[in-house]
């Protein structure tokens, strides 16, 4: 079994969500008249059920779901929701809610020069560690995001799809998804940048539009595709550097009729490890989904790392000192599992370019890349919890390479070890 050394940050701190806040969160970012209708699991043809209900109740189906859950999203005219809820085929109905990218500032993209620049190892990837023996060969990683630049010379995008209306492919018209993809798997090709798992296979799953916005219904569409194709395409990891307001029932959405939560739980049960951003609100992560879904995802916070090395000797930033947690990063244990570099992260960008930006969005793909490496070198691993525990298991005690002036982060945070 190949061994490799890498470093990441692990976050395990506590936080409770008041009942009053749950009520407020349940109404935030709701998409008017848009719903996710989850139907009974014994329904063989969700598409036919959606068509029947559309005709019977006058609703307008949009996305049909068959794998992560059975159901569909739809616009439901006012006054017809109760009748739809009472249909015996309906298990529950979720309000659709907005989600968006978890990045701080868009940076200033640098166009690809000719000839290409000599390859550099970004500070975050350097901190995560590079091993000549393990590049995650053949491990599929789905980037559920704004898409990926399908022709970027530094990326190997094996397949793509889109859940965004009026788009024809998973090509990135924002830049965010391409940046995430580069941190995961930018090629070792002597130019541009290098990703954590440079030989893993990228899948562009476009669920956010050119503004970096989407909704639960579009994200579930992407999760459904990943779940359907995971076995055939060897998709083992899914990166979701996105989020919105919400909370978790810690029961896969069964107690609070949360379709997004249920979809991810079904997908993880199919063998896919979901790695998600904690969010950038400097807030308790329990207020944000999918980050709050502690029972089914690996949640990642952001560390400042300006020199790619431990020890706090790098330059300071507007988001904190070197080797401390970024001031914007959400926090909270036991929900947040891991942390990784998320400040001044250089990676690929749309249009064949490169860009330096910040956010838990940028921290998350370091962990997705590490998950791909772990799965490559641990072929016996079959569950997301094994991946999570394997990464957490090599944590560095607080004070040995990093500090935490905020006192919001764990005693054991920086990952450094052999997997």
C-alpha positions as CSV (number, residue, x, y, z in Angstrom):
1,X,0.0,0.0,0.0
2,X,1.4,3.4,-1.0
3,X,2.0,5.8,1.8
4,X,1.9,9.6,1.7
5,X,2.4,12.5,4.1
6,X,0.1,15.4,4.1
7,X,-1.3,18.2,6.3
8,X,-4.8,19.6,6.8
9,X,-6.7,21.2,9.6
10,X,-9.3,19.3,11.7
11,X,-12.0,21.1,13.5
12,X,-14.1,19.6,16.3
13,X,-15.8,22.2,18.5
14,X,-19.3,22.4,20.0
15,X,-22.4,24.6,19.4
16,X,-26.1,24.3,20.2
17,X,-28.9,25.8,18.1
18,X,-31.8,27.5,20.1
19,X,-35.4,26.5,19.3
20,X,-36.2,30.1,18.4
21,X,-33.4,30.2,15.9
22,X,-34.7,27.0,14.2
23,X,-38.0,28.7,13.6
24,X,-36.3,31.7,12.0
25,X,-34.0,29.5,9.9
26,X,-36.9,27.5,8.5
27,X,-38.2,30.6,6.7
28,X,-34.9,32.0,5.3
29,X,-34.1,31.9,1.6
30,X,-37.3,30.2,0.6
31,X,-37.9,30.2,-3.2
32,X,-41.5,31.4,-3.6
33,X,-44.0,28.8,-4.9
34,X,-41.1,26.3,-5.5
35,X,-41.2,22.9,-3.8
36,X,-39.5,19.5,-3.8
37,X,-42.1,16.8,-3.8
38,X,-40.8,13.5,-2.3
39,X,-42.9,10.5,-3.3
40,X,-43.1,7.1,-1.8
41,X,-40.0,4.9,-2.4
42,X,-42.1,2.0,-3.8
43,X,-43.0,4.2,-6.8
44,X,-41.2,2.7,-9.8
45,X,-41.6,5.6,-12.2
46,X,-41.2,9.0,-10.6
47,X,-41.5,10.7,-14.0
48,X,-44.9,9.2,-14.6
49,X,-46.0,10.2,-11.1
50,X,-44.8,13.7,-11.7
51,X,-46.7,13.9,-15.0
52,X,-49.9,12.6,-13.4
53,X,-49.7,15.1,-10.5
54,X,-49.0,17.9,-12.9
55,X,-52.2,17.2,-14.8
56,X,-54.3,16.6,-11.6
57,X,-53.1,19.5,-9.5
58,X,-51.9,22.0,-12.1
59,X,-48.3,22.1,-11.0
60,X,-45.3,22.6,-13.3
61,X,-42.6,19.8,-12.8
62,X,-39.0,20.9,-13.4
63,X,-36.4,18.3,-12.2
64,X,-37.3,14.6,-11.9
65,X,-35.4,12.6,-9.2
66,X,-35.0,8.8,-9.3
67,X,-31.9,7.8,-7.4
68,X,-30.9,10.0,-4.5
69,X,-34.6,10.2,-3.8
70,X,-37.8,9.7,-5.7
71,X,-39.7,12.8,-6.5
72,X,-39.6,16.0,-8.5
73,X,-39.3,19.8,-8.1
74,X,-42.2,21.9,-9.2
75,X,-43.8,25.3,-9.2
76,X,-47.0,24.9,-7.2
77,X,-49.7,27.6,-7.7
78,X,-51.0,29.2,-4.5
79,X,-53.9,27.2,-3.0
80,X,-53.0,23.9,-4.5
81,X,-50.3,22.8,-2.1
82,X,-52.6,21.1,0.5
83,X,-54.2,19.0,-2.2
84,X,-50.8,17.9,-3.4
85,X,-49.7,17.1,0.2
86,X,-52.7,14.8,0.6
87,X,-52.0,12.7,-2.5
88,X,-51.3,9.2,-1.2
89,X,-48.2,9.0,-3.4
90,X,-46.5,11.9,-1.6
91,X,-44.2,11.2,1.3
92,X,-43.5,14.8,2.2
93,X,-42.9,18.2,0.6
94,X,-39.9,20.5,1.2
95,X,-39.9,24.2,0.4
96,X,-37.1,25.0,-2.1
97,X,-34.4,27.2,-0.7
98,X,-31.5,29.2,-2.2
99,X,-27.9,28.2,-2.0
100,X,-24.7,29.9,-3.2
101,X,-21.0,29.5,-3.5
102,X,-18.9,29.8,-0.3
103,X,-16.1,32.1,-1.5
104,X,-14.9,35.5,-0.2
105,X,-14.1,37.9,-3.0
106,X,-13.5,36.9,-6.7
107,X,-9.9,37.9,-7.0
108,X,-8.4,39.1,-10.3
109,X,-8.1,36.3,-12.8
110,X,-4.8,36.0,-14.6
111,X,-5.2,34.9,-18.3
112,X,-3.2,31.9,-19.4
113,X,0.0,33.2,-21.1
114,X,1.7,31.6,-24.0
115,X,3.8,29.7,-23.4
116,X,2.2,28.3,-20.2
117,X,3.9,29.3,-16.9
118,X,6.1,26.8,-15.2
119,X,4.1,24.6,-12.8
120,X,3.8,25.8,-9.2
121,X,2.6,24.1,-6.1
122,X,0.1,26.4,-4.4
123,X,0.6,27.0,-0.7
124,X,-2.5,25.1,0.2
125,X,-1.5,22.0,-1.8
126,X,2.0,22.3,-0.4
127,X,0.6,22.3,3.1
128,X,-1.6,19.3,2.2
129,X,1.4,17.4,0.9
130,X,2.5,16.0,-2.4
131,X,3.5,12.4,-2.8
132,X,5.0,11.0,-6.0
133,X,3.6,7.6,-5.2
134,X,-0.1,8.5,-4.8
135,X,-2.1,10.9,-7.1
136,X,-5.5,9.2,-6.6
137,X,-5.3,7.5,-10.0
138,X,-8.8,6.8,-11.4
139,X,-10.8,7.9,-8.3
140,X,-13.8,9.9,-9.5
141,X,-14.5,13.3,-7.9
142,X,-17.7,15.1,-8.7
143,X,-17.5,18.9,-8.4
144,X,-21.1,19.9,-7.6
145,X,-20.8,23.6,-8.3
146,X,-20.9,26.2,-11.1
147,X,-19.4,23.6,-13.5
148,X,-15.8,23.3,-14.7
149,X,-14.0,24.9,-17.6
150,X,-14.2,21.9,-19.9
151,X,-11.3,22.9,-22.1
152,X,-8.9,24.2,-19.4
153,X,-5.4,22.7,-20.3
154,X,-4.7,22.0,-16.6
155,X,-7.8,19.9,-15.9
156,X,-9.0,16.4,-16.9
157,X,-12.8,16.6,-17.0
158,X,-14.0,13.1,-17.8
159,X,-17.7,13.9,-18.1
160,X,-20.2,16.7,-17.4
161,X,-23.8,17.6,-16.9
162,X,-26.0,20.5,-16.0
163,X,-29.0,21.1,-13.9
164,X,-29.3,24.8,-14.8
165,X,-32.0,25.9,-17.2
166,X,-30.8,27.5,-20.5
167,X,-27.4,25.8,-20.3
168,X,-26.3,22.9,-22.4
169,X,-23.3,21.5,-20.5
170,X,-21.4,21.6,-17.3
171,X,-19.1,24.3,-18.6
172,X,-18.3,26.9,-16.0
173,X,-19.6,30.4,-16.7
174,X,-18.6,31.7,-13.2
175,X,-15.1,30.5,-12.3
176,X,-15.8,29.1,-8.9
177,X,-16.2,25.5,-9.8
178,X,-13.1,25.6,-12.0
179,X,-11.1,26.9,-9.0
180,X,-12.4,24.1,-6.8
181,X,-11.5,21.5,-9.4
182,X,-7.9,22.8,-9.8
183,X,-7.3,22.4,-6.1
184,X,-8.6,18.8,-6.2
185,X,-6.9,17.6,-9.3
186,X,-4.9,20.1,-11.4
187,X,-2.7,18.0,-13.6
188,X,1.0,17.4,-13.0
189,X,2.0,18.6,-16.4
190,X,4.9,21.0,-15.9
191,X,2.8,24.1,-16.2
192,X,0.1,26.0,-14.3
193,X,-0.7,24.6,-10.8
194,X,-0.7,21.2,-9.2
195,X,-3.8,19.7,-7.4
196,X,-3.8,17.4,-4.3
197,X,-4.9,14.4,-6.3
198,X,-3.7,15.1,-9.8
199,X,-4.6,11.8,-11.4
200,X,-8.1,11.6,-10.1
201,X,-11.0,12.0,-12.6
202,X,-13.1,15.2,-12.5
203,X,-16.8,15.3,-13.1
204,X,-18.4,18.7,-13.7
205,X,-21.9,18.8,-12.2
206,X,-23.4,22.2,-12.8
207,X,-26.0,23.1,-10.1
208,X,-25.2,26.9,-9.7
209,X,-25.6,29.6,-12.3
210,X,-23.2,32.2,-13.6
211,X,-23.8,34.3,-10.5
212,X,-22.9,31.4,-8.3
213,X,-26.5,30.9,-7.2
214,X,-28.8,27.9,-7.2
215,X,-31.4,26.2,-5.0
216,X,-32.0,22.9,-3.2
217,X,-33.9,21.6,-6.2
218,X,-30.9,22.2,-8.6
219,X,-28.4,20.7,-6.1
220,X,-30.6,17.6,-5.6
221,X,-30.6,17.3,-9.4
222,X,-26.8,17.1,-9.3
223,X,-26.8,14.7,-6.3
224,X,-29.3,12.5,-8.2
225,X,-27.0,12.3,-11.2
226,X,-23.9,11.5,-9.1
227,X,-25.8,8.8,-7.3
228,X,-27.0,7.3,-10.6
229,X,-23.6,7.2,-12.2
230,X,-21.3,6.6,-9.2
231,X,-20.8,2.9,-9.8
232,X,-20.3,3.1,-13.6
233,X,-17.9,6.1,-13.4
234,X,-16.2,5.2,-10.1
235,X,-17.3,8.4,-8.5
236,X,-16.1,8.1,-4.9
237,X,-16.0,11.7,-3.7
238,X,-18.3,14.7,-4.2
239,X,-17.2,18.3,-3.4
240,X,-19.9,20.8,-2.5
241,X,-18.4,24.2,-1.8
242,X,-21.8,25.8,-1.5
243,X,-24.4,26.5,1.2
244,X,-27.5,28.3,2.5
245,X,-29.3,28.8,5.8
246,X,-30.9,25.8,7.5
247,X,-30.5,23.3,10.2
248,X,-30.2,19.5,10.6
249,X,-32.5,17.0,12.4
250,X,-29.5,14.6,12.6
251,X,-31.9,12.0,11.1
252,X,-31.4,12.4,7.4
253,X,-34.2,14.9,7.1
254,X,-36.8,12.4,8.2
255,X,-38.0,14.5,11.1
256,X,-38.1,17.9,9.5
257,X,-39.0,17.0,5.9
258,X,-35.7,18.0,4.5
259,X,-35.3,16.7,0.9
260,X,-31.7,17.9,0.5
261,X,-30.6,16.1,3.6
262,X,-32.4,12.9,2.5
263,X,-30.8,13.0,-0.9
264,X,-27.3,13.3,0.5
265,X,-27.9,10.5,3.0
266,X,-29.1,8.2,0.2
267,X,-26.0,9.1,-1.9
268,X,-23.5,8.5,0.9
269,X,-25.2,5.1,1.6
270,X,-24.4,4.3,-2.1
271,X,-20.7,4.7,-1.2
272,X,-20.0,8.4,-2.0
273,X,-18.1,10.6,0.4
274,X,-19.5,14.2,0.5
275,X,-17.1,17.0,1.5
276,X,-18.8,20.3,2.1
277,X,-17.9,23.9,3.0
278,X,-18.6,25.2,6.6
279,X,-19.5,28.6,5.2
280,X,-18.1,32.1,5.6
281,X,-20.4,33.9,8.0
282,X,-18.2,33.6,11.1
283,X,-21.2,31.9,12.6
284,X,-22.1,28.6,14.2
285,X,-22.1,26.0,11.4
286,X,-25.4,24.6,12.8
287,X,-27.2,27.4,11.1
288,X,-26.0,26.4,7.6
289,X,-26.7,23.5,5.2
290,X,-25.5,21.2,3.9
291,X,-22.6,21.9,6.4
292,X,-24.9,21.1,9.4
293,X,-25.7,17.6,8.2
294,X,-23.3,16.0,10.6
295,X,-24.7,12.5,10.0
296,X,-23.8,12.3,6.3
297,X,-21.1,14.8,5.3
298,X,-17.5,15.9,6.1
299,X,-17.6,19.6,6.9
300,X,-14.6,21.8,6.4
301,X,-13.5,25.1,7.9
302,X,-10.8,27.4,6.6
303,X,-7.2,28.0,7.9
304,X,-4.9,30.9,7.0
305,X,-1.7,29.5,5.6
306,X,0.5,31.9,3.7
307,X,3.7,29.9,3.2
308,X,2.6,26.3,2.8
309,X,4.3,25.4,6.0
310,X,3.3,24.8,9.6
311,X,4.7,26.9,12.4
312,X,3.1,30.3,11.9
313,X,6.1,31.9,10.3
314,X,4.4,33.2,7.2
315,X,3.0,36.7,6.5
316,X,-0.3,37.8,8.1
317,X,-3.5,38.5,6.2
318,X,-6.7,40.5,6.6
319,X,-8.3,37.3,7.7
320,X,-5.8,36.4,10.4
321,X,-2.2,35.4,11.1
322,X,-0.5,32.5,9.4
323,X,-1.5,29.1,10.7
324,X,-4.6,30.4,12.5
325,X,-8.3,29.9,11.5
326,X,-9.7,32.4,9.1
327,X,-11.8,35.1,10.6
328,X,-14.7,34.5,8.1
329,X,-14.9,30.7,8.7
330,X,-17.9,29.1,10.3
331,X,-17.2,26.9,13.3
332,X,-18.8,24.4,15.7
333,X,-18.3,20.9,17.0
334,X,-19.0,18.1,16.5
335,X,-20.3,19.3,13.2
336,X,-17.1,20.6,11.6
337,X,-14.8,17.7,11.1
338,X,-11.8,19.1,9.2
339,X,-10.1,22.4,8.2
340,X,-7.8,23.2,5.4
341,X,-6.1,26.2,3.8
342,X,-8.7,28.7,2.6
343,X,-6.9,32.1,2.3
344,X,-5.0,33.3,-0.8
345,X,-5.6,30.1,-2.6
346,X,-4.2,29.9,-6.2
347,X,-6.0,27.6,-8.6
348,X,-7.5,27.3,-12.1
349,X,-10.2,29.6,-13.4
350,X,-12.6,29.8,-16.3
351,X,-11.2,30.7,-19.7
352,X,-8.0,28.8,-19.2
353,X,-7.0,31.3,-16.5
354,X,-5.8,31.2,-12.9
355,X,-7.0,33.1,-9.9
356,X,-6.3,33.6,-6.2
357,X,-9.4,33.7,-3.9
358,X,-10.5,32.9,-0.4
359,X,-13.2,31.0,1.5
360,X,-14.3,27.7,3.0
361,X,-15.1,26.9,-0.6
362,X,-11.3,26.9,-1.2
363,X,-10.5,24.9,1.9
364,X,-13.0,22.1,1.0
365,X,-11.4,20.8,-2.2
366,X,-8.1,20.2,-0.3
367,X,-10.0,17.7,1.8
368,X,-11.8,16.2,-1.2
369,X,-8.4,15.7,-2.9
370,X,-7.1,14.1,0.3
371,X,-10.2,11.8,0.4
372,X,-9.4,10.7,-3.1
373,X,-5.8,9.9,-2.1
374,X,-7.1,8.0,1.0
375,X,-9.5,6.0,-1.0
376,X,-6.8,5.1,-3.6
377,X,-4.4,3.8,-0.9
378,X,-7.1,2.2,1.2
379,X,-9.1,0.1,-1.3
380,X,-10.8,-1.8,1.6
381,X,-12.6,1.4,2.7
382,X,-16.3,1.4,1.7
383,X,-18.0,4.1,3.7
384,X,-17.7,7.9,4.1
385,X,-17.3,7.6,7.9
386,X,-14.2,5.5,7.4
387,X,-12.8,8.2,5.1
388,X,-13.7,10.9,7.7
389,X,-12.2,8.9,10.6
390,X,-9.1,8.0,8.6
391,X,-8.4,11.7,7.9
392,X,-9.2,12.8,11.4
393,X,-7.0,10.0,12.8
394,X,-3.7,11.8,12.0
395,X,-4.5,15.1,13.7
396,X,-1.8,17.4,15.1
397,X,-2.3,18.7,18.6
398,X,-3.0,22.4,19.0
399,X,0.3,24.4,19.4
400,X,2.3,22.1,17.2
401,X,2.3,24.0,14.0
402,X,-0.8,26.2,14.4
403,X,-2.6,28.3,17.0
404,X,-6.1,29.3,17.7
405,X,-6.5,32.8,19.1
406,X,-10.3,32.6,18.6
407,X,-10.7,29.7,21.1
408,X,-13.4,28.4,18.8
409,X,-11.5,25.5,17.4
410,X,-10.3,22.1,18.7
411,X,-7.3,21.0,20.6
412,X,-6.4,18.6,17.8
413,X,-6.6,20.4,14.5
414,X,-3.8,20.2,12.0
415,X,-3.6,16.9,10.1
416,X,-0.2,15.6,9.5
417,X,0.6,11.9,9.1
418,X,0.8,8.9,6.9
419,X,-2.3,7.5,5.2
